[in-house]
């Protein structure tokens, strides 16, 4: 089991300090949230059963890729992730350039979590069709992967993006491109994870529901001829849920390979919470490894 740290659960003023301590303690990854804009008139929720957005319009929202570049300069080995980046809201030129920049300046440490988004008002504020976001996301992913990997001149003529011959440099350190972690619970998310994803990040699955979905993911991957394993990342897990090694057993049994945790209840407790968590869950694994 790998352990990531959920920076969205701590005051942004502490992000650098928490990142440096997580890097020192041996956590595997850091994950930042991402939105382009949160209109005041918003409805819906990414959480099943919730009827309102979990974030207010005036919450501070930072550019995730700029934050990760900054954290790359302040850390040495920990992976840097987005949970998740709304890839359909940008032109692929913007996304591919930002992701390549993070990957190059971090030495290949970007874990690029991407999703189709849930907030209709955000898409409408950007002048985009929320109901066509699925095909737009698919096309954006395809274009980004070509920009990252094709050594020759690239051109594209699609439904949502159209451009003539162009080169794209620099290429990411990770080849053929940054590891993609596909966020979402539906059939489209599973399909993307099976075809182009290094991993899958379910958002609303219970542990009891995961095995069935993972069977479907395995079936889709086999259909694509994949032989590499697909990571399964469960985001936003409060650290209080895990107190002892035996608490990991249900997650391991369900097929989870990474937990993104926030082992504190208040921001001022974050550093001590990281140290307590590391003492229970990281040091034994490091010793046995």
Steps between C-alpha positions, in 0.01 A plus 500: 500500500624848407401809698439845356429823686186705431616863496146621438421412863751746647530880488693597184739707712636168626524320165873546462578398858272197480647402163856518629415296809308238298800471267737458795279242672468278194143557381468392138308796356336841552163588346349844438137577407414688181226726366503774239213700652214436743202721410277620783195355324612138515310180562576130514774312679767242425382303802212260467197609699620858546285775350738794526858573392752431776702814423395867522568743218738714706732220609860569392574301184859478378634391165581137570789474254665815632471362855655168395790676330565687824478181705730325254770752591449441873497118495728229366327167445128517581260477205279801422136442410175672405175371648363569249579738212201594286667427170199580282485865609826590326639479152744207480783744425450652847471165677787330318731796553422528872535127563826476307638795697423335834639168384825650370568721802413220745718245322205286391294505819159611369206271578239661279155435642236610249122495489197599293372735775169511684430875528272608215523869597878491458469376142229750417707786644782395264257500206511121457231234460484294819286235332774436240785491750566127456599511132688826559701337781580199280622725221702717738673192643580372151649832390706538819645151466604573143657833596698327774616203294509571126849595391383626162277792410148468641170618359145426606155553352230388739157594631625726778860587407645584162855605420752471221856364512695588813790370704481469877802525729617417754371148539424379855762299685251214533458333164272479316353757739406568862322219682124557464276416796138502388250640749134401492262214563309440179553287194695773319748536786559125509549494124756783516682334787518172307619659175726793596522507880784407726234496767136543595372735772143408602314784672176344629571130529459322831751227581226245439441636149864515396567131417218487245623817328858374507389179331347713228817710478709185464269372227528828307879504539531143374285589203754774420787253531645670807744308715605777740311532831266794559545688827189563710508819705238581763503876565409712799527244779505657848802381693283422802358209301839329521659441837673162471643277228199268517277793396652471153370150439155598362659740250760250388237228468279731291787562256616849602871563436526862619322695774504881501480594866470807721598374847390812690179682594636856501767657283719581800509127577612399150873460561455301820232293327737416215767390747259281696369341181851439368601337827217250473474437126820605324789400723399133531466477120838666451665266749343190345591625151 
